[in-house]
């Protein structure tokens, strides 16, 4: 369930354009924290699915600071998801 770069940017903008500090910023930060604790692809996929569900819910418009924080946590979450998905892969031989 990998997201293409263009799609990920769209999803980030959709969430970022409508986040409310109280709940959305908090939830995305918590998801990023959980993604960074993942050690395998199954865990990473579960966090990603939760994020996509949040995006589908739609959010209220937030401040620029809210959107900046969501973007920062989303980026951290994506990095951690990628690491978790590749953690079990063996390096390819030349």
BELKACOR-V568367 format. One record per residue. N is the residue number from 1. RES is the residue in three letters. OMEGA is omega in whole degrees, -180 to 180 (NA if undefined). Layout:
N_RES_OMEGA ; N_RES_OMEGA
This chain:
1_UNK_180 ; 2_UNK_-179 ; 3_UNK_176 ; 4_UNK_-177 ; 5_UNK_180 ; 6_UNK_179 ; 7_UNK_180 ; 8_UNK_179 ; 9_UNK_178 ; 10_UNK_-180 ; 11_UNK_179 ; 12_UNK_-180 ; 13_UNK_179 ; 14_UNK_179 ; 15_UNK_-178 ; 16_UNK_-179 ; 17_UNK_-176 ; 18_UNK_-175 ; 19_UNK_175 ; 20_UNK_-172 ; 21_UNK_-173 ; 22_UNK_-172 ; 23_UNK_-174 ; 24_UNK_-180 ; 25_UNK_180 ; 26_UNK_-177 ; 27_UNK_180 ; 28_UNK_177 ; 29_UNK_179 ; 30_UNK_178 ; 31_UNK_178 ; 32_UNK_178 ; 33_UNK_179 ; 34_UNK_179 ; 35_UNK_-179 ; 36_UNK_175 ; 37_UNK_-179 ; 38_UNK_177 ; 39_UNK_179 ; 40_UNK_-177 ; 41_UNK_-179 ; 42_UNK_178 ; 43_UNK_-180 ; 44_UNK_179 ; 45_UNK_180 ; 46_UNK_179 ; 47_UNK_180 ; 48_UNK_179 ; 49_UNK_179 ; 50_UNK_178 ; 51_UNK_-180 ; 52_UNK_176 ; 53_UNK_178 ; 54_UNK_-180 ; 55_UNK_-179 ; 56_UNK_180 ; 57_UNK_-175 ; 58_UNK_-175 ; 59_UNK_177 ; 60_UNK_180 ; 61_UNK_180 ; 62_UNK_180 ; 63_UNK_176 ; 64_UNK_179 ; 65_UNK_177 ; 66_UNK_-178 ; 67_UNK_178 ; 68_UNK_180 ; 69_UNK_178 ; 70_UNK_180 ; 71_UNK_180 ; 72_UNK_-180 ; 73_UNK_177 ; 74_UNK_179 ; 75_UNK_178 ; 76_UNK_179 ; 77_UNK_-180 ; 78_UNK_179 ; 79_UNK_-179 ; 80_UNK_177 ; 81_UNK_179 ; 82_UNK_179 ; 83_UNK_-179 ; 84_UNK_-180 ; 85_UNK_-178 ; 86_UNK_-177 ; 87_UNK_-177 ; 88_UNK_-179 ; 89_UNK_176 ; 90_UNK_178 ; 91_UNK_179 ; 92_UNK_-180 ; 93_UNK_-179 ; 94_UNK_NA
